Structure formats: structure tokens, C-alpha cells
Amino acid sequence: MADRSALILEDISIRLHGRRLIALAGRVEPGTVLTVMGPSGSGKSTLLAFIGGFLDPVFSAQGRVSSGAVVLTDLPAEERRAGILFQDPLLFPHLSVADNIAIAVPGAVRSPRQRRQMAMAALERVGLAGFGKRDPETLSGGQKARVALQRVLVSEPRLLLLDEPFSKLDATLRDQVREMVFAEARTAGLPMILVTHDAADAVAAGGPVHNVGAE
Amino acid sequence: MLARGGWLTRAAPAATVLLLIGPVICGFLGTLLPAFGFLPGLGGKAVTLDHFRALFEVPGLAGSVGHSLLTGLASTLASLLITGIFIASHFGTRAFAVIRRLIAPLLAVPHAAAAFGLAFLIAPSGLLLRLVSPSLTGFERPPDFLIVHDPLGLAMIAGLIAKEIPFLFLISLAVLPQSRSEPALRLGRSLGYGRVASFVFLVWPSYYRQIRLAVLAVLAYATSVVDVALILGPQLPPTLPVRLLDWMNDPDLTRRYLASAGAILQLAVGGLAILVWFGLERVGAILVTALRARGQRCRKDGVVRSLSLAGMGLAAATVLASIVVLGIWSVAGLWPFPEAFPQTLSWSGWQRALAQMCSPLTTTLIVAIIAALISVVLTLLCLENEFRDGQGDLRHSTAGSQRESRSNKALLILYLPLIVPQISFLFGMQYVAILSGLDATFAGLTLAHLVFVLPYVFLSLSDPWRGFDRRFDTLAAGLGMSRQRALWRIRLPMLSRAILTAFAVGFAVSVGQYLPTVLIGAGRLTTITSEAVALSSGGNRRVVGVYGLVQSGLPFLAFAIAIALPVLLFRNRRGLRV
């Protein structure tokens, strides 16, 4: 369902008031993870903002990001299809669980019934069949994380940006969710960039690690 | 609509600034020229100082100016002290929570309605004296005291304080979280300082800086208010703005020169009030510094704390009791003096009032709804433009001080129509309206209201909008939603409560407008508020009671809808509850 193209980062450099925060180049193959590690405040999240297209204009950034032949940095944020997972699941509080996923289905699918069916199928895949009509606020932490992951997956992203998505979960849940995210993204053939300060995340990701702002 | 073709959002800030500053400048020029004798419509073509000379020869002018200054400064100082010390001593207590819950209904009551209610409470034949007569006082008939319209303006000051406290409290609620008040207060007390001292030494500087413009707006309003002064203020002589309006409405059109010169004087009086206020700020700062430098712990602050609680409680009780007494009068039949309650009840007040209310009520609703709607849409467009300008990063924006100074400038523009005395540019706006054929039209009246509605709507909506978790926008874009779709499907629904509240605020401000209605409506287009004030001189308390109730009921209804609608729409959505 996804493009299964590698993510290519060419000579990326992000500066704040002339001070360089990040310098990075590389290639992330489909289904693999590039981990960016650094203490909080090191600016590692600005890399995700740059790739996703939401960088605050106070930062100046150079470099090119492409997914296969598509140059993402030439596109506006909503056309990059750079899916993102945050620390918090951030389910839309005004929508039902199913609508949270249905709203992410690409616009090419026009029929509301079909969009809804796709959302239901996604819920079923993660053992949440029958939760569609629920208020997202009534779900447990683990259930919310699963819905958030399905939401980003049905949007058919080209890549997945992970902004410390496991850091707020308790220890047992953290391992489970991490396994699930990596496994599903691998199945979908998505290149991933994981930003974290937790060494265990880097180990579980199993890919190359880029350190930022380490003194 | 909000996002299609960025031009709409890009044009919004300029349109807003024009809407706020344009009428103020045009109106000011329209006042300034006649003040110096230039008014071609009335044959005035030579520039002269005669009208100022005539103005300074008006008997009792110094008294009028003095009254304006005194009521303005006294009511502002008292409101600020009571609000500030109440917050200092009761932050996080039950009393604080109670006042917080009462804030919307307290704000909903227009100034004029609260003034009527206060008059009905404290007048010699008012409810308070009836409650203790004749048992305690021995009065069988209303005593001959000058309580309302007292020569010192105490009744007017009291009425203003009761209405300004809720406003300052609301502004404070918005800025307190930014002043990091809670940890600072805890720190202060752990160092052995009393509650009030902790607040004054540690929180006050940053708190006051953030509410300062609002305080100046209160000062400007209180110095130049007309409706409250008509209902409660001194009469021999009345405050300056009241006399100005008299001259303006005089059948002898040449009195308009005098009125215009007076409006320029009012501007100077407003400026003087602000200068005196700056002096008071200095004195306050010196006192606080001296206390702090000595390491005064001020732990025995019980008296001050009780006083602030009493002041706050009294202000809230006054506004609420006003509504009750208006309600009783509206259905009162026979109610002779010292009876505490009407002997008979009757609908005659309602029947008489409703018969003549239809047209002003329609005007009130149309103008208030359109002005609030335009304000909300313009505000949303401005805020969206600001958002696109500074496309947020993933977490907190690290944007530097230059953005802050820009938003400070924007805030100053927003407050401009609230800090310049209304009367000094509304006279000129009336000329401009007559020249352009907009006087006594819905468009003209709505435009005049908009100048005062827009700032409040913007102030009310900008905090929730800017405080919205930007990660939701990021997330939506990452899911492939266009900005327009994200706006309609995510941001606006999630902020529906804040948007509806801002609409209600704008609606309430419009309903309460007196001076713009009288001047631009030109007596042909009237609202509930302008009619109510006009009726007050007639003295039929039953009809005034009905008008006061309707006047307060409209904003109250708007706030109730703003609270109830999101609850109904998102009944099963816990995440949206506050």
C-alpha cells in the first residue's frame, strides 16, 4: 500500500541564529530505522520538523529530502505524506475512534462508507473491533497508541517520523508499543526516523544511530 | 472560506487595523476641526479659538472636569486594588473558585443595567432602606437623602467598581498562568512571607505588566462614561461627558462647536488621568520596593485579606442583587414605601414595555449578531494569518523577542479604541456618518459598534487560539490534510467553545454600547440600552426594570448558548470538557 521507496537525506544542516544544531546526510531503506539521539534541547526534533515541513522560520535549514524520486522539500507539508507519531497519541478529541482513523484515509477514497469500512478494518487489525463509536478519551493508554498508529498508517505515508513516541508509556507498555510500531511499519515498508533520548529505543530500532548535541 | 486563496487571511490584519484605527483617526479629525470652528455644514469656515474660550466660560466646567477625573481614578484604583489583593490572598481557595464561576454572568450584565439595579437598591426609596424600615430607621416615607446622584459621585464610583472588578478579574485569569504565579507564591511563603506579600513582591511586577493596558482601558472608560453617569452620577454639575452629550443633542446646532471643543478637552482629561495614574504607579512601586528592601514578611495580613474578600463579595453581590431588584420592579404592582416586597404583582410593566420594545430589540439583536460575527471571522483570519506566518515547529516555538515586540504593538492597536475616550472621536464619527449617509443606518451603527466589539473578541479568542497544541496541526498535515481541511475538521471544532465564547463576548459588548448607539443611531435607530437610559429620566421603575432585565438577559443567553452548544454537540467527548 505504500510507495516502498527509500528516504534520502542530502547534506541537511539546520541552524539557529548561526549556530549549527544538526548536520546529517544518509539514506533510510524501507522498513529500517534511523535513530537520532540527543539530550532534550539539542534540537533533534527540528530535524523532524524540517522533513515534515513545519520548521519554525527562526531556524534556517539547508539540504534536500527525497523519497525515491520525489523531492519532499519542494512540496508543502500536506503533500509530503510524512506521517508522524508524537509522545502523546493526540487522538482528535471531538471525533469518535473510527472517525479519527477515517479522517486520515487519503482523499482519493471519496465514498464515506468506504472510508468508514477502511477505518473499521484498521481497528479490527489491532484488536479494537467494536471500539469504533467510542469516545477516544475512554480508551486506555495502550489502546490510544494503537489507534494513533493505525491513523497514521491508513493515510498511506511515504515515511514515518517518530518523535519520542514511547517516552510517556510505562515500562511494560513501552516494549509492546515499540514492537508494534516497528513491526507494522516494516510490513508497510516505511523508512523511519526515530528521535529519542532513550538508549533502549535505539537498541530496539536496530539501525544506525546519529548523535546530536552530545558534549 | 478561511483558507481558500491565502489572500483572505493575508488581507485580514490590514483590514482589522484599518477598522480599529480608521474610525478613531477620522472621528478624531471630525471632532478636532469643529472644535477650532471649522464646520462647513454649519457655515464655520474660519479657524478660531472662540469655542474654547466659550467652553472655559461655561459655569461649573472645573467641577465637571474634576468629577470626571475623580470618578475615573477612584473607581479604577479601587477596582484594581480589590481585584489584585483578592487574587493575592485567595488564589486557589474556594472563594476564588466561586468568583471564577460567577464571572460570566457578572460580565454579562451591561453597565447601564447594573447602574439601574444599584440605584433601585440604594436610593432613599430603594430596597435596602425598605428592608430596615421602619423597624430600624423609623422611616415611614422615603427620607430626603441625596444618595443616587450624590454630589461627590460616590454612587457612580460604586457602580463602576462593581462592574470593573469582574472585567479585571477575567483579564487576570488569562495572564496568571503566564506569570508563573503558583510556584512563585509557594516559594514566597516558604521564605516566610505572607500570602499578600508573596504575591506583591514576586508575582505583581509581571502580572501588572500584562494587565496594564486593560487597567488603562478601565481608567479611560470610567473617566468618559456617559450612561452610568446619567443614571448614578452627580448632577450639579454633571460629569464632563454628560454635558458634552447634552450640547451635542441641543436643538441649537451651533452648540456643536462647544461640544466638539469639550470633546477635545475630554481627550486632555483622559490624558491627564493616565498621567496621574502613571504617577500612582510610581508611588506604588516605591512603596513596594521600600517594604521589600527591608525584608518585611507582612505575615499579619488578615485584615487586608478580609477587606479584599469583602470588596470582591460586595461587588459580585451588588451586580447579582441589581438583577434581582430589577426583576422585582418589573412585576411590581402596588409597592408603597416601607414595604420590602410589592403588595400586588402585575404584568403591566411588561405589557407596556413589550409594546414599545419590538423595534429596539430587533435593532439590538441584528447589530450585535452582525458585529460579533464580523469580529469573530476577522479575528480568526488574523490569527490564522499569524499562524501561517510563523509555521510552528514540533514543540514550543523558540521564536525570539522580535515576535513578542511585534505582538505588543498589535496589542496597543487593539486597545487604542478602548483607551482613547469614546466621546472624543464619536462626535467626529457622527459627522463622517452624516456626510456619508451612514447615520441612522444598520451599516453605520454596526460599524460603530464593531470598533469596540472587535478588540474584546480578539482579546478573548487569541489566547485559546495561540495556546492550541500545534502538534495537532502538524499531525493533520502529516496525514495529508490540506491546511483548509485541517482548519475546518480539527482546529475549529476543537476550539468551538472558545469561538462561541468570543462571539458571546462580542455580542454582550455590542448590547451594552450606549454612546455609539445614541450618536450614530441618531435617535432614529435605537437599542435596548439607549432606550433604557432614555426611559430612566421618566422614572417609571416598572418599565425600566423590564428594560434592565432584557438588557442583561440577552448577553446572558448568548453566554449560556456558548457554554451549552459544545456540550450538546460533543456530548460523549470527555476530551473537550473543561
Chai-1 contact restraints between the chains, C-beta under 6 A:
chainA,res_idxA,chainB,res_idxB,connection_type,confidence,min_distance_angstrom,max_distance_angstrom,comment,restraint_id
A,S45,B,L394,contact,1.0,0.0,6.0,A-B,restraint_1
A,S45,B,R395,contact,1.0,0.0,6.0,A-B,restraint_2
A,L48,B,L394,contact,1.0,0.0,6.0,A-B,restraint_3
A,A49,B,D393,contact,1.0,0.0,6.0,A-B,restraint_4
A,A49,B,L394,contact,1.0,0.0,6.0,A-B,restraint_5
A,G52,B,G478,contact,1.0,0.0,6.0,A-B,restraint_6
A,F54,B,Q391,contact,1.0,0.0,6.0,A-B,restraint_7
A,F54,B,T474,contact,1.0,0.0,6.0,A-B,restraint_8
A,D56,B,D393,contact,1.0,0.0,6.0,A-B,restraint_9
A,D56,B,S397,contact,1.0,0.0,6.0,A-B,restraint_10
A,V58,B,A399,contact,1.0,0.0,6.0,A-B,restraint_11
A,A77,B,A477,contact,1.0,0.0,6.0,A-B,restraint_12
A,E78,B,A477,contact,1.0,0.0,6.0,A-B,restraint_13
A,E78,B,G480,contact,1.0,0.0,6.0,A-B,restraint_14
A,E78,B,M481,contact,1.0,0.0,6.0,A-B,restraint_15
A,E78,B,S482,contact,1.0,0.0,6.0,A-B,restraint_16
A,R81,B,G480,contact,1.0,0.0,6.0,A-B,restraint_17
A,A82,B,G478,contact,1.0,0.0,6.0,A-B,restraint_18
A,G83,B,G478,contact,1.0,0.0,6.0,A-B,restraint_19
A,I84,B,G478,contact,1.0,0.0,6.0,A-B,restraint_20
A,F86,B,R471,contact,1.0,0.0,6.0,A-B,restraint_21
A,L90,B,R471,contact,1.0,0.0,6.0,A-B,restraint_22
A,L90,B,L475,contact,1.0,0.0,6.0,A-B,restraint_23
A,F92,B,I490,contact,1.0,0.0,6.0,A-B,restraint_24
A,P93,B,R573,contact,1.0,0.0,6.0,A-B,restraint_25
A,P93,B,G575,contact,1.0,0.0,6.0,A-B,restraint_26
A,P93,B,L576,contact,1.0,0.0,6.0,A-B,restraint_27
A,H94,B,P493,contact,1.0,0.0,6.0,A-B,restraint_28
A,H94,B,M494,contact,1.0,0.0,6.0,A-B,restraint_29
A,H94,B,F570,contact,1.0,0.0,6.0,A-B,restraint_30
A,H94,B,R573,contact,1.0,0.0,6.0,A-B,restraint_31
A,H94,B,L576,contact,1.0,0.0,6.0,A-B,restraint_32
A,A104,B,L479,contact,1.0,0.0,6.0,A-B,restraint_33
A,D135,B,N572,contact,1.0,0.0,6.0,A-B,restraint_34
A,D135,B,R573,contact,1.0,0.0,6.0,A-B,restraint_35
A,D135,B,R574,contact,1.0,0.0,6.0,A-B,restraint_36
A,E137,B,R574,contact,1.0,0.0,6.0,A-B,restraint_37
A,E137,B,G575,contact,1.0,0.0,6.0,A-B,restraint_38
A,S155,B,L479,contact,1.0,0.0,6.0,A-B,restraint_39
A,S155,B,G480,contact,1.0,0.0,6.0,A-B,restraint_40
